[in-house]
Amino acid sequence: MRLTVQLFGDLRRHLPKDRECLEMDLPPGTTPAALLREIGIHPGEVWVIRANREVVQDDQPFTEGDFVELFEPVGGGR
């Protein structure tokens, strides 16, 4: 199963140099939790995971061709 994964904020440090996103071939049924393990990101570093602009849960499997976005927690304000 092929996924395109885009990382935002400080999570971009997991991207290879000069890359905007990851193209990944993963087993069918891969979940967000498994994707994070594959990339080497601790779950506590991620605030929201979206597939095709829809928020997904940790145990919800991706499907072939999903566009996945990983967002870090955001701070600021008062």
Rosetta silent file (secondary structure, phi, psi, omega in degrees, C-alpha in Angstrom):
SEQUENCE: MRLTVQLFGDLRRHLPKDRECLEMDLPPGTTPAALLREIGIHPGEVWVIRANREVVQDDQPFTEGDFVELFEPVGGGR
SCORE:     score description
SCORE:     0.000 S_00000001
   1 L     0.000  131.299 -178.196    0.000    0.000    0.000 S_00000001
   2 E  -104.065  131.207  176.642    1.450    3.377   -1.013 S_00000001
   3 E  -124.449  148.573  168.541    0.954    6.497    1.137 S_00000001
   4 E  -107.707  126.535 -174.905    2.118   10.068    0.760 S_00000001
   5 E  -120.862  123.482  176.798    2.973   11.552    4.157 S_00000001
   6 E  -110.593  133.449 -178.490    3.433   15.270    4.804 S_00000001
   7 E  -110.818  141.504 -178.826    4.945   16.451    8.098 S_00000001
   8 L  -118.441  155.256  177.262    4.394   19.878    9.611 S_00000001
   9 H    63.613 -142.402 -177.406    6.341   21.994   12.080 S_00000001
  10 H   -66.977  -17.240  178.163    9.237   20.389   13.923 S_00000001
  11 H   -63.540  -19.039  179.841    8.122   16.945   12.696 S_00000001
  12 H   -61.325  -16.462  178.387    9.748   17.866    9.388 S_00000001
  13 H   -63.215  -16.461  178.477   13.088   16.882   10.937 S_00000001
  14 H   -84.609   -4.299  177.898   12.089   13.286   10.105 S_00000001
  15 L   -83.277  146.055  171.136   12.124   14.071    6.372 S_00000001
  16 L   -62.701  152.515 -179.548   15.175   13.323    4.237 S_00000001
  17 L   -54.815  138.675  178.113   17.089   16.449    3.256 S_00000001
  18 L    65.609   24.860  177.156   15.476   18.406    0.397 S_00000001
  19 L  -116.490  142.083  178.168   12.201   16.444    0.618 S_00000001
  20 L   -94.177  -25.550 -179.505    8.752   17.956    1.155 S_00000001
  21 L  -155.389  172.203  177.646    6.990   14.672    1.948 S_00000001
  22 E  -106.724  136.572  168.853    7.505   10.923    2.271 S_00000001
  23 E  -105.223  117.090 -172.499    6.345    8.362   -0.281 S_00000001
  24 E  -125.263  137.564  171.268    5.970    5.133    1.671 S_00000001
  25 E  -103.264  116.457 -174.984    5.135    1.547    0.726 S_00000001
  26 L  -130.234  160.234  179.094    3.539   -0.115    3.748 S_00000001
  27 L   -65.019  147.724  174.687    1.573   -3.315    4.397 S_00000001
  28 L   -55.331  144.536  179.811   -2.213   -3.176    3.884 S_00000001
  29 L    85.753    4.773  178.347   -4.021   -2.312    7.110 S_00000001
  30 L   -59.253  131.972  179.963   -1.264   -0.018    8.394 S_00000001
  31 L  -100.462  166.290  174.972   -2.649    2.219   11.143 S_00000001
  32 H   -55.484  -41.126  179.816   -1.523    5.698   12.203 S_00000001
  33 H   -60.868  -42.205  178.854    0.180    4.185   15.261 S_00000001
  34 H   -68.497  -36.322  177.815    2.139    1.789   13.021 S_00000001
  35 H   -62.149  -44.835  178.775    3.005    4.620   10.620 S_00000001
  36 H   -60.313  -42.450  177.871    4.490    6.672   13.457 S_00000001
  37 H   -61.522  -42.153 -178.687    6.594    3.681   14.549 S_00000001
  38 H   -62.214  -40.094 -179.305    7.791    3.195   10.949 S_00000001
  39 H   -78.749  -26.870 -177.639    8.881    6.846   10.649 S_00000001
  40 L    94.217   28.573  179.530   10.351    6.914   14.173 S_00000001
  41 L  -103.815  128.375  175.488    8.018    9.528   15.650 S_00000001
  42 L   -70.025  135.779 -178.737    6.883    9.209   19.269 S_00000001
  43 H   -55.458  -29.136  179.377    3.058    9.460   19.475 S_00000001
  44 H   -68.643  -14.203  178.937    3.377   12.264   22.038 S_00000001
  45 H   -83.957  -10.429 -173.462    4.987   14.444   19.358 S_00000001
  46 L  -112.538  132.640  179.582    1.846   14.360   17.183 S_00000001
  47 L   -94.374  -48.691 -177.266   -1.313   16.356   17.828 S_00000001
  48 E  -138.608  140.485  172.198   -3.473   15.425   14.818 S_00000001
  49 E  -120.069  127.924  178.253   -3.230   12.866   12.034 S_00000001
  50 E  -122.215  145.039  171.444   -5.337   13.374    8.930 S_00000001
  51 E  -122.200  119.843 -179.245   -5.882   11.160    5.897 S_00000001
  52 L    55.104   41.951  176.424   -7.296   12.960    2.876 S_00000001
  53 L    69.871   13.691  176.147   -8.103   15.971    5.103 S_00000001
  54 E  -115.623  132.237  178.428  -10.146   13.887    7.583 S_00000001
  55 E   -64.069  135.725  178.058   -8.937   13.302   11.161 S_00000001
  56 L  -118.869  155.777  177.502   -8.186    9.628   11.826 S_00000001
  57 L   -91.244  162.556 -176.313   -7.871    7.661   15.050 S_00000001
  58 L   -58.504  -28.726 -175.686   -4.756    5.669   16.050 S_00000001
  59 L  -103.200    5.519 -179.081   -6.360    2.312   15.189 S_00000001
  60 L   -84.957  116.353 -176.685   -8.061    3.342   11.912 S_00000001
  61 L   -69.892  146.461  173.562   -6.244    1.698    8.971 S_00000001
  62 L   -78.085  166.415  175.074   -5.151    3.732    5.984 S_00000001
  63 L  -123.346  161.338 -179.227   -6.106    2.764    2.435 S_00000001
  64 L   -48.700  129.575  175.180   -4.105    2.680   -0.783 S_00000001
  65 L    83.720    2.938  179.926   -3.170    6.148   -2.025 S_00000001
  66 L   -59.133  143.964  171.436   -4.075    8.075    1.145 S_00000001
  67 E  -101.973  111.871 -172.265   -2.527   11.510    1.586 S_00000001
  68 E  -106.510  136.170  177.265   -1.533   11.638    5.264 S_00000001
  69 E  -122.061  132.653  178.133   -0.718   14.781    7.239 S_00000001
  70 E  -115.520  123.409 -178.299    0.980   14.783   10.649 S_00000001
  71 E  -114.395  137.042  175.935    0.687   17.905   12.787 S_00000001
  72 L   -82.710  162.617  174.101    2.636   18.677   15.951 S_00000001
  73 L   -61.083  145.372 -177.914    0.991   20.267   19.012 S_00000001
  74 L  -112.436  135.121  177.558    0.677   24.024   18.654 S_00000001
  75 L  -117.998  174.390  177.326    1.339   26.468   21.482 S_00000001
  76 L   130.769 -177.391 -178.372    0.942   30.156   21.953 S_00000001
  77 L    76.272 -163.729 -179.200   -1.574   32.687   23.070 S_00000001
  78 L  -104.443    0.000    0.000   -2.275   33.457   26.668 S_00000001
